Amino acid sequence: MTDDSMEAARRSLDPERLLPGEDLASNDPADVARWVTIYRELKETKQTLADDLAAALETASQAARAELESVDMVLISVQLDRFERRFTYWSDRERELSTMAGREK
């Protein structure tokens, strides 16, 4: 395995990893809305991959199914969980900022 692929594998499994430019303390409504959109896209794409893989497992040989379930599906699930947590975080943050803006008026 190359150094690049090892680093990609490590990053893909880091449950706390932020995307480049992501600032959890952002108070900018446009920035927060952008992260909601990004994480919605990521989780929907990853869910599509999980669904497609699950469908492929139905016709896979026992050996292929065992490998795909024990490795690929686990990796996709870990990544999907992270994307869902971040989507929830940014969605909650968006509501919080909206509520704060409403009080300031």
C-alpha positions as CSV (number, residue, x, y, z in Angstrom):
1,M,0.0,0.0,0.0
2,T,1.3,3.4,-0.9
3,D,1.7,6.2,1.6
4,D,-1.1,8.1,-0.1
5,S,-3.5,5.2,0.1
6,M,-2.6,4.6,3.8
7,E,-3.3,8.3,4.6
8,A,-6.6,8.1,2.7
9,A,-7.6,5.0,4.7
10,R,-6.6,6.7,8.0
11,R,-8.5,9.9,7.1
12,S,-11.6,8.0,6.0
13,L,-11.9,6.3,9.4
14,D,-11.3,9.4,11.5
15,P,-14.7,10.1,13.1
16,E,-13.7,13.6,14.1
17,R,-12.0,14.7,10.9
18,L,-13.1,18.0,9.5
19,L,-13.2,18.9,5.9
20,P,-10.8,21.5,4.6
21,G,-12.1,25.0,5.6
22,E,-14.7,23.6,8.0
23,D,-14.9,25.7,11.2
24,L,-17.3,24.3,13.8
25,A,-17.4,27.6,15.6
26,S,-18.6,29.6,12.5
27,N,-21.2,32.2,13.2
28,D,-21.6,33.1,9.5
29,P,-25.1,31.9,8.3
30,A,-23.9,31.6,4.7
31,D,-21.0,29.4,5.8
32,V,-23.2,27.3,8.0
33,A,-25.8,26.8,5.2
34,R,-22.9,25.8,2.9
35,W,-21.9,23.0,5.3
36,V,-25.5,21.8,5.6
37,T,-25.5,21.5,1.8
38,I,-22.1,19.8,1.6
39,Y,-22.9,17.2,4.3
40,R,-26.3,16.5,2.8
41,E,-24.7,15.8,-0.5
42,L,-22.0,13.6,1.2
43,K,-24.5,11.6,3.2
44,E,-26.9,11.1,0.3
45,T,-24.0,10.0,-2.0
46,K,-22.6,7.6,0.7
47,Q,-26.1,6.2,1.3
48,T,-26.5,5.5,-2.4
49,L,-23.2,3.6,-2.3
50,A,-24.4,1.6,0.7
51,D,-27.7,0.8,-1.0
52,D,-26.0,-0.2,-4.2
53,L,-23.5,-2.4,-2.3
54,A,-26.4,-4.0,-0.4
55,A,-28.1,-4.8,-3.6
56,A,-25.0,-6.3,-5.1
57,L,-24.5,-8.5,-2.1
58,E,-27.8,-10.3,-2.9
59,T,-26.2,-11.9,-6.0
60,A,-22.6,-12.1,-4.8
61,S,-20.9,-15.4,-4.1
62,Q,-20.4,-16.3,-0.4
63,A,-16.7,-15.4,-0.5
64,A,-17.3,-12.1,-2.2
65,R,-20.2,-11.3,0.1
66,A,-18.2,-12.1,3.2
67,E,-15.4,-9.7,2.1
68,L,-17.8,-6.9,1.0
69,E,-19.8,-7.1,4.2
70,S,-16.8,-7.3,6.5
71,V,-14.7,-4.6,4.9
72,D,-16.5,-2.4,2.4
73,M,-19.9,-2.1,4.1
74,V,-18.2,-1.4,7.4
75,L,-16.1,1.4,5.9
76,I,-19.1,2.9,4.2
77,S,-21.1,2.7,7.4
78,V,-18.4,4.5,9.4
79,Q,-18.2,7.2,6.9
80,L,-21.9,7.6,6.6
81,D,-22.2,7.9,10.4
82,R,-19.7,10.7,10.3
83,F,-21.5,12.5,7.5
84,E,-24.8,12.1,9.3
85,R,-23.4,13.5,12.6
86,R,-21.9,16.5,10.8
87,F,-25.1,17.1,8.9
88,T,-27.0,17.1,12.1
89,Y,-24.5,19.4,13.7
90,W,-24.6,21.9,10.9
91,S,-28.4,21.7,10.7
92,D,-28.8,22.4,14.4
93,R,-26.3,25.2,14.1
94,E,-28.3,26.7,11.3
95,R,-31.5,26.6,13.4
96,E,-29.6,28.1,16.3
97,L,-28.3,31.0,14.3
98,S,-31.7,31.6,12.8
99,T,-33.3,31.7,16.3
100,M,-30.6,34.1,17.5
101,A,-31.1,36.4,14.4
102,G,-34.9,36.4,15.1
103,R,-34.3,37.6,18.7
104,E,-32.1,40.4,17.6
105,K,-34.8,41.9,15.5
